[in-house]
Amino acid sequence: MNKLLSRLHQFQDKDIVKKAGFYAFFLAVIIEALIVVVDKSRYTNPIEGRLFQITFILCVIKILLTKFDIKEYVTIILFAILGIVVYKSSGRNEILRIFMFVAACKDMDIEKVLKFIFAITACGCAVIMILSLTGIYGEVTVLKGYAGEFVYETGDYVEKERYCFGMGNANSFHCMFFVLTLLYLYLWKDKVKAWVYGLLFALNIGLFFLTYSKMSTGLCALSIVVMFLINSKLSEKIKKGLSAFAIAISGLCAGAAVFFAAATKTVYDYDFGIDRGTFATFVGKLNFYLTGRIRTLAENSVDDGAIQSWTLLPKAGNEKYFDLGINRLFYWYGIITAVVIIAVFAMLLIYLYKKGKYTEVMFLAMIICYTLIEAHFVSVYIGRCYPLVILGGYWALMMRKDKADT
């Protein structure tokens, strides 16, 4: 086995092989990022599934051309098996695609990869906005009402004209502003001036009066503040404390998702006046402030998304879309897969914390907090899930006994 592995490594060490793997991976990244841009527009991509197959093959090529040790190969195989099990159980193949993408990230400059994704996504969103504002393609505004704006006296939703700038949904537009802002503050952490933080904060608040997106506005504002603090000249001790607190909050988010899934019937009973007890009132008010998100898990007879719909392995038919991202993780992919993914990211956070990479910790923690409320990062689109690239850059290092960074 060692002799065979040695010969394989000799082949993988060749410059032409390394370059082939590099270009295969970056081609996959380009395609995945462009898929995200197209998805954000009004256009329906007729070959999306085929493109996913192409990026999967490119990631597999990168894996075959990259050096791994025995432990790393075993890890890749085990996660691939889990991905296949999810596919066979539910028909969803994105978990397998995600695992292969993460494995393929080894030996890549993850900041360069993320800057590439940032550039494509930001330019793509700008084009969508320009096409919309010039009247060429896509609506500038949409009239929409949300569950959290339900008026019991009239039995109707409060509909408002919201600016979506060609992205079909005002929340989608503000979401893209949030994620690109957070990614920008992470990637250029050493170069961003204090006035830029202030400008982004003011712009985020200004956009609220166009989109009325409460969750994205609030979490974007919080992210700008915490990224400013973690990238400032605060002492190492304070940054360490902030990072530890962020990890603790991330853990609470997972617990909150389970609570939401278990409390759906209580919210339903509260909204229809069946239960007005103290606990029901608390959950009902919480649902209101979350603009009806908990209620969306109990809007039909089978309560798709509620805890009673969770199974150890995913099942075909669990395809309902709702905003709560961590809940979607359990509902779409099964309890086992969700727990594995949460455990892996918990280990990543702890590893980064021990290495003093506090900006990375805060970046991931803010994404986890956002995922509790929104599902932007839990989807079939790898190109918009930035934490996968971070994980891809560190997973092999996390497995080393000496935990060295090189």
Summary of the structure (lengths in Angstrom):
residues: 406
radius of gyration: 21.9
end to end distance: 25.1
largest distance: 76.4
contacts: 1304
relative contact order: 0.11
helix: 69%
strand: 3%
